Amino acid sequence: MQVKQRHSRKNLQALDDQACLLHSIALTVSLKSITSGYSQSRQINCMGFLNKATTAFNRAPEINLDSFEDELAYKVEWTPLVRGGTSFTTHRLVKSLGTKRDTIKIKTTTWCYLFCSLWVILSAFMISSTLSGDATWTFNGAEGPPPPIWPLLALLPAAVSCGMLYWRKKKEGLFEYQTYTFTRGKQSFDLEQVRAIQLIDERVSKGEGYFRSYELNLVFNNCSRINILDHGSLGAIRQDSWMLSEFLRVPIWDAIGFRMSPTTREGDPKADIFNENLRA
């Protein structure tokens, strides 16, 4: 009996030793997995940081013109058609009311009218103060009445604003579905020849800062383009591009905020122009 008890105790002790060994092995494996998981998370975080740093350095994601699935995208120009631009919305596309909805008009916005009206009000205030005798003129430290040419100078802001509004009104046009034409002034364009709607942006310097101006252009089968909209509202220009794309049943080539990919740059001689006029 004593021998059997000794053997059973030895067996129990051996089982305890094996259990302790297995526990230590499991603990070591779990610590290694935790350590490897921590190192992987650190590696992922580092990669994320590097990706952010690379994106910030490049300032824009890459675009491949193959995504447009049209060889004409490589032949058409990607430079802005209208240099400069404005920081606010100057024009919007307005679809006709009713059941037909067969026309789209380019209309000058209320903000444009208000902006030009402010300069007219300024000129009116300057002229009224001059006629009432409240205006004074300081020259070489001496104060006196304004010179006789002052009323003409006071009309200058109003003349400039009216000229700006006239130029904005000339940008208005009409898309007609029945004739399938676009008319602007005396010019008329066949919409059957429209291949795509092109969206591009441009960085415009303003004093010590800058703003971005966005263009909506029509691309024709012969690689020519005409500008439809040019202003500083990204949301408005994309909404209008969706409306016009549905109306004309043509795709949108949206290159706003993109730069040319290195693979495309090697195969396309116009890639430098594209990359220069998009985000640098």
LINWO-V673274 format. One line per field, one symbol per residue. ss: DSSP state (H for helix, E for strand, - for the rest). phi: phi as a letter, one per 30 degrees, with the letter a starting at -180 (. if undefined). psi: psi as a letter, one per 30 degrees, with the letter a starting at -180 (. if undefined). Layout:
# LINWO-V673274
ss = ???
phi = ???
psi = ???
This chain:
# LINWO-V673274
ss = -HHHHHHHHHHHHHHHHHHHHHHHHHHHHHHHHHHHHHHHHHHHHHHHHHHHHHHHHH--EEE-HHHH---HHHH---------------EEEEE-------EEEEEE-HHHHHHHHHHHHHHHHHHHHHH-----EEE--EEE-----HHHHH-HHHHHHHHHHHHHHH--EEEE----EEEE--EEEEHHHEEEEEEEEEEEEE--EEEEEEEEEEEE----EEEEEEE--HHHHHHHHHHHHHHH--EEEE---EEE-HHHHHH---HHHHHHH---
phi = .dddddddddddddddddddddddddddddddddddddddddddddddddddddddddiaddbcddddhaddddcddcdddcdjjbdbdcbbdbdddjddhcbbcccdddddddddddddddddddddddddiddbbcbhiccadddddeedddddedddddddddddddddabccdddhbccbiccbbdddcdcacccbbbdcdbidcabcccccbcccdcidbbdcbaaccddddddddddddddchbdccccdicbdddddddcbdcdddeddccdd
psi = eeeeeeeeeeeeeeeeeeeeeeeeeeeeeeeeeeeeeeeeeeeeeeeeeeeeeeeeeffkllkkffffhkffffflkglkejkcalfljellkkkklafehglkkjkkleeeeeeeeeeeeeeeeeeeeeefgfklkkkhfkkalllffeeeeffeeeeeeeeeeeeeffflakkkeefhlkkjbfkkkjffgkelkkkllkkkkjbfallkkkkjlkklfggllkkeljagjeeeeeeeeeeeeeefhllkijgkgllkleeeeefjfgeeeeeefak.
